[in-house]
Amino acid sequence: MTAWTPIKAPGAGTLKAVLQGRFIERPHRFAARVELADGAIVDAHVANPGRLTGVLSPGCRVALEGPLPPPRALGYTMLAVRVKRTWVGTVTTYANRVFPVLLSAGLFPELGAGEIRREVAHGRSRFDFELDGRFVEVKSVSLANGSAGFFPDAVTARGARHCDELAALARRRRPTAIVFVAQRGDIASVSPEDDIDPDFGVALRRAARAGVLVLACALDITPRGARAARRIPVIL
């Protein structure tokens, strides 16, 4: 297995000290009810539109940022969930935030080391990054079965569209890439989850055949963010 590369990554929490508690329930997709150590029951924003299958379960330990000031509707944000011995990051945008740090650590030499631009528009599309003229989409992975990671954990028409858009650019000899960032350190590979979203799997494989680079890494997550990363293969 590839060795871990230490990284100095931005913490997932940015305002208040990280608190820990026990997950009670998920009233709706973007909220979690949590019991804190002092017995208080609070509601936390879940910045993840997926199902978090195999991650959130009643009684599991969670890390929260907060309390956050008004006008926040929910006073806390869920940052990570403890699954056995592993912390799993639950803020999908954290994968994008940490991506430039991974580049600077040399984790993806295939992508180059030039100027990086965020949220770059091209035609009617918008991509997460542009690096040395290469458009890059970053996908956050939380779903796992044993040591195998999978994406997505819910149907993502947007994800399949990104694959097709990047494939079209690759066929015109524009360099492109899709990077899976697994916010958990206990997996050894990433694959498309065909049982959940077969259309995404078809689109990802089509993109790879067209010449889109498909890469992945796993993060060693703590409640305050990633401390190390390693490359893992994408199995199509």
C-alpha positions as CSV (number, residue, x, y, z in Angstrom):
1,M,0.0,0.0,0.0
2,T,1.3,3.5,-0.8
3,A,2.8,5.3,2.1
4,W,1.0,8.2,3.7
5,T,2.1,11.7,2.8
6,P,1.8,14.2,5.7
7,I,-0.1,17.3,4.7
8,K,-1.0,20.6,6.4
9,A,-4.6,20.9,5.3
10,P,-7.2,23.4,6.3
11,G,-9.3,22.2,9.1
12,A,-13.0,21.4,8.4
13,G,-13.9,23.6,11.3
14,T,-13.2,27.3,11.1
15,L,-15.2,29.2,13.7
16,K,-15.5,27.4,17.1
17,A,-13.8,24.6,18.9
18,V,-14.8,21.1,17.7
19,L,-17.3,19.3,19.9
20,Q,-18.2,15.7,20.0
21,G,-21.5,14.0,20.6
22,R,-23.7,11.0,19.7
23,F,-25.9,10.9,16.6
24,I,-29.6,10.4,17.3
25,E,-31.4,10.8,13.9
26,R,-31.4,12.6,10.6
27,P,-34.7,14.5,10.5
28,H,-34.1,15.4,6.9
29,R,-31.2,15.2,4.4
30,F,-29.4,18.3,5.6
31,A,-29.9,18.0,9.4
32,A,-28.8,15.7,12.2
33,R,-30.0,15.5,15.8
34,V,-27.1,15.0,18.2
35,E,-26.7,14.5,21.9
36,L,-23.7,16.4,23.4
37,A,-21.6,15.2,26.3
38,D,-23.6,17.4,28.7
39,G,-26.9,15.8,27.6
40,A,-28.0,18.7,25.5
41,I,-29.8,17.9,22.2
42,V,-28.8,20.0,19.3
43,D,-29.5,20.1,15.5
44,A,-26.5,20.2,13.1
45,H,-26.3,21.0,9.5
46,V,-25.2,18.0,7.3
47,A,-23.3,19.5,4.4
48,N,-23.7,16.3,2.4
49,P,-26.6,15.6,0.0
50,G,-25.8,11.9,0.0
51,R,-27.2,9.1,2.1
52,L,-24.1,8.6,4.2
53,T,-24.9,4.8,4.0
54,G,-22.7,2.9,6.4
55,V,-21.5,6.1,8.0
56,L,-24.3,7.5,10.1
57,S,-26.0,5.1,12.5
58,P,-27.8,5.7,15.8
59,G,-25.4,6.2,18.7
60,C,-22.3,6.7,16.5
61,R,-19.8,9.4,17.6
62,V,-19.8,12.6,15.6
63,A,-17.7,15.8,15.5
64,L,-19.4,19.1,15.3
65,E,-18.4,22.7,14.7
66,G,-20.3,25.2,16.8
67,P,-22.2,26.8,18.2
68,L,-22.5,29.1,15.3
69,P,-24.0,32.6,15.5
70,P,-27.2,33.8,13.9
71,P,-28.6,34.0,11.2
72,R,-27.7,30.3,11.0
73,A,-30.9,28.2,11.1
74,L,-28.9,25.3,12.7
75,G,-26.4,26.2,15.3
76,Y,-23.9,23.5,14.5
77,T,-22.3,21.8,11.5
78,M,-21.4,18.1,11.4
79,L,-17.8,17.7,10.4
80,A,-17.0,14.0,10.7
81,V,-18.4,10.6,11.9
82,R,-16.5,7.9,13.7
83,V,-16.9,4.5,12.0
84,K,-15.1,1.8,14.0
85,R,-11.6,3.2,14.3
86,T,-11.9,5.7,11.4
87,W,-13.1,9.2,11.2
88,V,-15.1,9.9,8.0
89,G,-15.4,13.5,6.8
90,T,-19.0,14.5,6.0
91,V,-18.6,18.0,4.5
92,T,-18.4,17.3,0.8
93,T,-16.9,20.7,-0.1
94,Y,-13.9,19.8,2.1
95,A,-12.6,17.6,-0.7
96,N,-12.4,20.7,-2.9
97,R,-10.8,22.8,-0.1
98,V,-8.1,20.3,0.5
99,F,-7.4,19.6,-3.2
100,P,-4.8,22.4,-3.7
101,V,-3.0,21.2,-0.6
102,L,-2.8,17.7,-2.1
103,L,-1.4,19.2,-5.3
104,S,1.3,21.1,-3.4
105,A,2.2,18.0,-1.5
106,G,2.9,16.3,-4.9
107,L,0.2,13.7,-4.6
108,F,-1.0,14.2,-8.2
109,P,2.1,14.8,-10.4
110,E,0.1,13.9,-13.5
111,L,-1.8,17.2,-13.1
112,G,1.1,19.5,-13.2
113,A,2.1,22.2,-10.7
114,G,1.0,25.5,-12.4
115,E,-1.5,28.2,-11.4
116,I,-4.7,26.8,-10.1
117,R,-8.1,28.5,-10.7
118,R,-11.3,27.6,-9.0
119,E,-14.9,27.4,-10.3
120,V,-13.9,27.9,-13.9
121,A,-16.6,28.5,-16.5
122,H,-16.3,26.9,-19.9
123,G,-19.2,27.3,-22.3
124,R,-22.3,26.4,-20.4
125,S,-20.3,24.3,-17.9
126,R,-18.5,25.1,-14.7
127,F,-15.7,23.0,-13.4
128,D,-14.1,22.8,-9.9
129,F,-10.6,23.7,-11.0
130,E,-8.4,24.5,-14.0
131,L,-4.7,23.6,-13.6
132,D,-2.2,24.2,-16.5
133,G,-5.1,24.3,-18.9
134,R,-6.6,21.1,-17.6
135,F,-10.2,21.1,-16.2
136,V,-10.5,19.0,-13.0
137,E,-13.7,17.8,-11.2
138,V,-13.3,16.7,-7.6
139,K,-15.7,14.1,-6.0
140,S,-15.9,13.4,-2.3
141,V,-16.1,9.7,-1.3
142,S,-17.6,8.5,2.0
143,L,-19.2,5.1,1.1
144,A,-17.2,2.0,1.7
145,N,-17.6,-1.8,1.8
146,G,-14.6,-3.2,3.7
147,S,-11.5,-1.7,2.2
148,A,-13.2,-0.7,-1.1
149,G,-14.6,2.8,-1.5
150,F,-17.5,3.6,-3.8
151,F,-19.0,6.7,-5.4
152,P,-21.8,7.9,-5.4
153,D,-23.9,7.0,-2.4
154,A,-27.0,8.5,-4.0
155,V,-28.0,9.1,-7.6
156,T,-26.1,12.1,-9.1
157,A,-27.2,13.2,-12.5
158,R,-24.9,16.2,-12.1
159,G,-21.9,13.8,-11.6
160,A,-22.7,11.9,-14.8
161,R,-23.1,15.1,-16.7
162,H,-19.6,16.2,-15.5
163,C,-18.2,13.0,-16.8
164,D,-19.8,13.5,-20.2
165,E,-18.7,17.1,-20.4
166,L,-15.1,16.2,-19.6
167,A,-15.2,13.3,-22.0
168,A,-16.3,15.7,-24.8
169,L,-13.4,18.0,-24.1
170,A,-10.9,15.1,-23.9
171,R,-12.0,14.0,-27.4
172,R,-11.1,17.4,-28.6
173,R,-7.6,16.9,-27.0
174,R,-8.3,19.2,-24.1
175,P,-6.6,17.7,-20.9
176,T,-9.2,16.8,-18.2
177,A,-9.4,14.9,-15.0
178,I,-11.7,13.5,-12.4
179,V,-10.3,13.2,-8.9
180,F,-12.0,11.1,-6.1
181,V,-11.0,12.3,-2.7
182,A,-12.0,9.7,-0.1
183,Q,-12.6,11.4,3.2
184,R,-11.6,8.2,5.1
185,G,-8.3,6.5,5.6
186,D,-9.5,2.9,5.7
187,I,-10.0,2.2,2.0
188,A,-7.6,0.9,-0.6
189,S,-9.5,1.7,-3.8
190,V,-12.4,3.6,-5.3
191,S,-15.0,2.3,-7.8
192,P,-18.3,3.5,-9.3
193,E,-21.2,2.3,-7.3
194,D,-23.2,0.8,-10.1
195,D,-26.0,-0.6,-7.9
196,I,-26.9,2.9,-6.7
197,D,-26.3,4.9,-9.9
198,P,-25.5,2.8,-13.0
199,D,-25.7,5.9,-15.2
200,F,-22.8,7.5,-13.4
201,G,-20.7,4.3,-13.8
202,V,-21.4,4.2,-17.5
203,A,-20.5,7.9,-17.8
204,L,-17.3,7.5,-15.8
205,R,-16.0,4.6,-17.8
206,R,-16.9,6.4,-21.0
207,A,-14.9,9.4,-19.8
208,A,-11.9,7.2,-19.0
209,R,-12.0,5.7,-22.5
210,A,-12.1,9.2,-24.0
211,G,-8.9,10.1,-22.2
212,V,-10.1,11.7,-19.0
213,L,-7.6,11.0,-16.2
214,V,-9.4,9.3,-13.4
215,L,-7.4,9.5,-10.1
216,A,-8.1,9.0,-6.4
217,C,-6.6,9.4,-2.9
218,A,-7.6,8.6,0.6
219,L,-7.4,11.1,3.5
220,D,-6.4,10.3,7.1
221,I,-9.2,12.4,8.7
222,T,-9.4,13.8,12.2
223,P,-12.2,15.9,13.6
224,R,-10.2,19.0,12.7
225,G,-9.3,18.0,9.2
226,A,-6.9,15.9,7.2
227,R,-3.4,15.2,8.4
228,A,-2.1,12.8,5.7
229,A,-3.1,11.5,2.3
230,R,-2.1,8.6,0.0
231,R,-2.9,7.6,-3.6
232,I,-5.2,4.7,-4.2
233,P,-6.3,3.2,-7.5
234,V,-9.6,3.7,-9.2
235,I,-11.1,0.3,-10.3
236,L,-13.5,0.7,-13.2
